[in-house]
Amino acid sequence: MTADSPSEALARLAEDRVDHRFKGLPPDADDLTVAELAAQRRNLFTDGFATPVLALSAERLEHNLRLMETYSARHGLAFAPHGKTSMAPQLFQRQIEHGAWGITLAVPHQVRVARAFGTRRVFLANELVDPAALRWISAELDADPDFRLICYVDSVRGIELMDAALRGAARPLDVVVELAAGDGARTGVRTEAECAAVADAVAAVPTLRLVGVAGYEGEVPDADPERVHAWLRRLVSLAVAFDKEGRFGGTDEVVVSAGGSAWFDAVADVFAEIPELSLPVLKLLRSGAYVSHDDGHYRKITPFNRVPEEGALEPAFRLWAQVVSRPSPEQAFVNAGKRDAAYDLHLPFAQVVRREGVERPADGIEVTGLSDQHAWLRTGPEADLEVGDWLGLGLSHPCTSFDKWQLIPVAEADGTVVDYIRTYF
């Protein structure tokens, strides 16, 4: 069965009913469709939203989408942002509308979500050996000539399992050899000789087609610019060697892919050095965290810190919680905790206090811990904080922020909610 068009699938998504499944939304919105609620353009602060509530900035989201579109085009890169960051088909579609070649994903469930919402190109950054998932993907490829999926391979054994599951497929599955980022890295083939053996195994089966090489430079041990550039040059050299050896037969382009959210400037530098091959080269960047950015981990490591002349991403998330206890001048508690906020890399950051429609900086307020449903605050002498105040929190790590919320309001700077982003984790 072929995928619906994105517009058809997203239109159906907008007809979903608002109810108890979606935390933070106004209780009096129950039984409205998402489209009807969006059309009301309610205010996040005055029209019934209940804390805790996570919101995305409409302006910053658009800024980030435009910035990476411009950056990719400037550097001659195709872009397949990693969809596991948001698992939000509406954002997938906006990324594609902003020039993305397709969407990167990691596991079969994520591919099913993307296909349900009309995604035509998927880069699967994993070796896929599950037979049921392979048969489903094969059926999708056979049914839809416009669907393309590219998958990692990193072992001869994996290729044997893939071939066994794909026997009888009308179309071969496109694969790229994954080069590991070094000893101790996650997945991938460790040496060039082993890469050649994996490529030979692909050539020996009719169900797979070798179209390129790929990897993830974020796993380079003790990563610094010199080490990351050196590994990326290994990746490019592998593609050049495979091309000279005629290993890319049957394809019309060579895929060379890398690029997380920490070193895409290095990817741009090294991919610009790729020599002319016997086929056109698809230089595929896969950074995903840019779409929302953050106030912690990615704010610190983004390549735009090294190349400020290229622009700057803006953190688009803010988690709003309410002060529910002020037991002493040195301590307070708000009603958002581990169920609501990312905490795997950093605790949330207190940013603004909102009282009676007025916002001010959260001076003297620090998040020191999270319980399931509470954030622990340390408050200094300068902290003006009362029970009932709203506290705006910045978050670190987009991937574990999106996954705690099924329906996320998108709010303009004045609090007007103009859209709702549905996630599928």
C-alpha positions in Angstrom: 0.0 0.0 0.0 1.5 3.3 -1.0 1.8 6.2 1.4 -0.8 8.9 1.4 0.3 12.4 0.3 1.5 14.5 3.2 -1.3 16.9 2.9 -3.9 14.1 3.1 -2.3 12.5 6.1 -1.7 15.7 8.0 -5.3 16.8 7.3 -6.5 13.7 9.0 -4.2 14.4 11.9 -5.8 17.8 12.4 -9.2 16.0 12.8 -8.1 14.1 15.9 -10.1 15.0 19.0 -8.6 16.8 22.0 -9.1 15.0 25.2 -7.3 13.6 28.4 -4.5 12.0 26.3 -2.9 15.4 25.8 -1.5 17.0 28.9 -1.4 20.8 29.4 -4.2 21.6 27.0 -7.3 23.5 28.2 -9.8 21.1 29.8 -12.7 23.0 28.2 -11.2 22.1 24.8 -12.2 18.5 25.1 -13.9 17.1 22.0 -12.7 19.9 19.8 -10.6 18.8 16.8 -7.0 19.9 16.8 -7.9 22.1 13.8 -10.8 23.7 15.6 -8.7 24.4 18.7 -5.9 25.9 16.6 -8.4 28.1 14.8 -9.4 29.6 18.2 -5.9 31.0 18.5 -6.0 30.7 22.3 -3.4 32.4 24.5 -1.1 30.1 26.3 -1.2 32.1 29.5 -4.8 33.3 29.7 -7.0 30.9 27.8 -7.2 27.8 30.0 -3.9 25.9 29.4 -2.9 24.0 32.5 0.6 23.7 33.9 2.9 22.0 33.3 2.7 22.8 29.6 5.5 22.6 27.0 5.4 25.1 24.1 7.4 25.6 21.0 8.2 29.1 19.8 6.6 29.7 16.4 9.2 32.3 15.4 12.3 30.4 16.6 11.1 27.1 15.0 10.8 28.9 11.6 14.1 30.6 12.1 15.9 27.3 12.7 14.3 25.6 9.7 15.3 28.5 7.4 18.9 28.6 8.8 19.7 25.0 8.2 18.1 25.1 4.7 20.3 28.1 3.9 23.4 26.4 5.5 22.9 23.2 3.5 22.4 24.9 0.2 25.4 27.2 0.8 27.7 24.2 1.3 26.2 22.0 -1.5 24.8 19.5 1.0 21.7 17.4 0.7 19.9 17.3 4.0 18.1 14.4 5.7 17.5 15.6 9.3 17.2 12.9 11.9 13.5 12.4 12.6 14.0 10.6 15.8 14.6 14.0 17.5 11.0 15.0 17.2 9.0 12.0 15.8 6.6 14.7 14.6 5.3 14.3 11.0 4.3 17.9 10.8 7.9 18.9 11.4 9.1 16.3 8.9 6.9 17.9 6.3 8.1 21.4 7.2 11.7 20.2 7.0 11.1 18.8 3.6 9.4 22.0 2.5 12.5 23.8 3.7 14.6 21.8 1.2 15.3 18.5 3.0 16.1 15.5 0.7 14.2 13.2 3.1 14.2 12.1 6.7 16.7 10.1 8.7 15.3 7.5 11.1 16.7 4.7 13.3 14.2 1.9 13.8 11.3 0.3 11.8 8.6 1.9 13.9 9.8 5.3 13.0 9.8 4.4 9.3 6.2 3.3 9.7 5.3 6.6 11.2 7.0 8.5 8.4 5.4 6.4 5.7 1.9 6.9 7.3 2.4 10.6 6.7 3.7 10.4 3.2 7.5 10.6 3.5 9.0 9.4 0.3 12.8 9.3 1.2 14.2 7.7 4.3 17.7 7.2 5.4 17.7 4.4 8.0 20.9 4.9 10.2 21.0 1.3 11.4 21.6 -2.1 10.1 18.1 -3.7 9.8 18.0 -7.4 10.4 14.4 -7.9 11.7 12.7 -10.1 9.1 9.2 -8.8 9.7 10.4 -5.2 9.3 12.4 -6.0 6.2 9.4 -7.7 4.6 7.2 -4.7 5.4 9.8 -2.3 3.9 10.2 -4.5 0.8 6.4 -4.5 0.3 6.4 -0.7 0.6 9.2 -0.4 -2.0 7.4 -2.8 -4.3 4.1 -1.0 -4.0 5.4 2.6 -4.4 8.0 3.4 -7.1 8.5 6.9 -5.5 9.6 5.5 -2.2 13.3 5.2 -1.5 14.9 3.8 1.6 18.7 3.6 2.2 19.9 1.4 5.1 23.2 0.8 6.9 25.1 -2.5 6.6 28.0 -3.3 8.9 28.4 -7.1 9.0 28.4 -10.1 6.7 26.1 -11.9 9.1 23.6 -9.0 8.9 23.7 -9.2 5.1 22.9 -12.9 5.2 19.9 -12.2 7.4 18.7 -9.3 5.2 19.0 -11.4 2.1 17.0 -14.3 3.6 14.2 -11.9 4.6 14.1 -10.1 1.3 14.1 -13.1 -1.1 11.4 -12.6 -3.8 11.4 -8.8 -3.5 10.9 -6.9 -6.8 13.3 -4.1 -5.9 16.6 -4.5 -4.1 17.1 -2.5 -0.9 19.7 0.3 -1.2 22.4 0.0 1.4 25.5 1.9 2.5 28.5 0.5 4.4 28.8 2.1 7.8 32.3 3.0 8.8 32.8 3.0 12.6 34.1 6.2 14.1 36.9 4.3 15.9 37.4 1.6 18.5 34.8 1.9 21.1 32.3 3.6 18.8 28.8 2.3 18.7 28.2 0.5 15.4 29.9 0.2 12.1 32.7 -1.7 10.4 36.1 -1.0 12.1 38.6 -1.4 9.3 38.7 -0.7 5.6 39.5 -4.3 4.9 36.4 -5.4 6.7 34.4 -2.7 4.8 35.5 -4.4 1.6 34.4 -7.7 2.9 30.9 -6.3 3.7 30.7 -4.7 0.3 31.6 -8.1 -1.3 28.8 -9.7 0.6 26.4 -7.1 -0.7 27.5 -7.8 -4.2 26.9 -11.5 -3.8 23.2 -11.2 -3.1 20.4 -10.0 -5.4 18.3 -8.4 -2.7 20.7 -5.6 -1.8 22.4 -2.8 -3.8 25.4 -0.9 -2.6 25.0 2.8 -3.1 27.5 4.4 -0.8 29.2 4.8 2.6 28.2 6.5 5.8 28.9 6.9 9.5 28.5 9.2 12.5 31.4 11.4 13.4 29.8 12.2 16.8 31.2 8.9 18.0 34.9 9.7 17.2 36.8 9.1 20.5 38.0 12.2 22.2 36.5 14.2 19.4 38.1 17.4 18.4 38.3 19.2 15.0 41.5 17.3 14.0 40.2 13.9 14.9 36.8 14.5 13.4 38.2 15.8 10.1 40.6 12.8 10.0 37.8 10.3 10.4 35.6 12.1 7.8 38.5 11.9 5.3 38.7 8.2 6.0 35.0 8.0 5.0 35.5 9.9 1.8 38.6 7.8 1.0 36.5 4.7 1.4 33.9 6.0 -1.1 36.7 6.9 -3.6 38.2 3.4 -3.2 34.9 1.7 -3.7 34.2 3.8 -6.8 37.5 2.9 -8.4 36.8 -0.8 -7.7 33.5 -0.5 -9.4 31.5 -1.5 -6.3 28.6 1.0 -7.0 27.2 -0.7 -10.0 23.5 -0.4 -10.7 23.0 3.0 -9.0 22.9 6.5 -10.5 24.6 8.3 -7.6 27.0 7.6 -4.8 25.7 8.4 -1.3 28.3 9.8 1.2 26.6 10.6 4.5 27.5 11.8 8.0 26.6 14.7 10.2 25.1 14.9 13.7 24.4 18.2 15.4 27.8 18.8 16.9 30.2 18.7 13.9 28.3 19.5 10.7 30.8 22.2 10.0 33.5 19.6 9.7 31.2 17.5 7.5 30.8 20.6 5.2 34.5 21.2 5.1 35.5 17.6 4.2 32.6 16.8 1.9 33.6 19.9 -0.1 36.9 18.0 -0.8 35.2 15.0 -2.3 36.8 14.5 -5.8 34.9 13.8 -8.9 33.7 10.2 -9.0 32.3 8.0 -11.8 28.8 9.0 -10.7 27.3 12.1 -9.1 27.7 12.2 -5.3 24.8 12.8 -2.9 26.5 14.5 0.0 24.0 13.8 2.7 24.0 15.6 6.1 21.8 14.2 8.9 21.7 16.7 11.8 18.4 16.7 13.6 18.5 18.6 16.9 18.6 21.9 15.1 14.8 22.0 14.7 14.2 23.0 18.3 17.8 23.5 19.4 18.0 23.8 23.2 19.3 25.8 26.2 22.0 23.4 27.3 23.8 20.7 25.5 23.3 21.8 21.9 23.6 25.5 22.8 27.1 24.6 24.0 28.3 22.3 21.2 26.6 23.7 18.1 29.0 24.3 15.2 27.6 27.8 14.8 29.6 28.7 17.9 32.7 28.0 15.7 31.3 29.7 12.6 29.2 32.6 13.9 29.3 34.3 10.6 27.0 31.5 9.3 24.2 32.4 11.7 22.9 31.0 15.0 20.2 28.6 16.1 17.7 29.7 18.6 16.3 27.5 21.4 12.6 27.0 20.7 11.4 25.0 23.7 10.0 26.5 26.9 8.4 24.4 29.6 6.0 26.4 31.8 5.4 25.2 35.3 3.6 26.7 38.3 5.0 27.3 41.8 3.0 25.0 44.1 5.0 25.3 47.3 7.3 27.8 48.9 8.3 26.2 52.1 11.2 28.5 53.0 13.0 31.6 51.6 15.6 29.3 50.1 13.4 26.7 48.5 10.4 26.3 46.2 8.7 23.6 44.1 7.0 23.8 40.7 4.7 21.2 39.3 6.9 19.8 36.5 9.3 16.9 36.9 10.9 13.9 35.2 7.6 13.1 33.4 7.7 16.5 31.7 11.3 17.7 31.3 14.5 16.3 29.7 17.0 15.5 32.4 19.4 13.0 30.8 22.1 15.6 30.0 21.2 18.7 32.2 18.5 19.8 34.6 16.1 22.4 33.3 17.2 26.1 33.5 15.0 28.7 35.2 14.6 31.5 32.7 11.6 33.7 33.4 8.9 34.3 36.1 5.5 35.3 35.0 3.0 36.9 37.4 -0.2 38.8 36.4 0.8 39.0 32.8 4.3 40.4 33.4 7.5 38.4 32.7 10.9 39.1 34.4 14.2 37.2 34.5 14.3 34.3 37.0 17.1 35.9 38.9 18.4 33.9 41.9 16.4 30.7 40.9 18.1 27.4 40.2 16.7 24.0 39.5 18.6 21.6 41.7 16.7 18.3 41.2 13.7 16.6 39.7 11.2 14.3 41.2 8.5 12.6 39.0 6.2 15.6 39.1 8.2 18.3 40.8 11.2 20.4 40.2 13.2 21.4 43.2 14.3 25.0 43.2 17.0 26.8 45.2 16.1 30.5 45.6 18.5 33.2 46.6 17.8 36.5 48.3 17.0 38.2 45.0 14.4 35.7 43.9 10.9 37.2 43.9 8.8 34.0 43.7 5.3 33.3 45.1 3.0 30.3 45.0 0.9 30.6 41.8 3.7 32.2 39.7 4.5 30.6 36.4 8.1 29.7 35.8 9.5 29.3 32.3 12.1 26.7 32.0 14.7 26.1 29.3 15.5 22.5 28.4 18.6 20.5 27.4 18.5 17.7 24.8 15.6 18.0 22.3 15.3 14.2 21.8 14.2 13.6 25.3 12.0 16.7 25.5 9.8 15.9 22.5 9.2 12.3 23.7 7.4 13.3 26.9 4.6 15.3 25.1 2.1 14.0 22.5 0.6 17.3 21.5 2.7 20.4 21.8 1.4 24.0 21.4 3.2 26.3 19.0 3.0 29.8 20.4 3.9 33.2 19.0 5.9 35.6 21.1 2.7 37.1 22.7 1.4 33.7 23.7 -1.0 33.1 20.8 -1.1 29.4 20.0 -1.2 29.0 16.3 -0.6 25.2 15.9 -0.2 21.9 17.7 2.6 19.4 17.0 1.8 15.7 17.3 4.5 13.3 18.2 4.7 9.5 17.8 7.2 7.9 20.2 
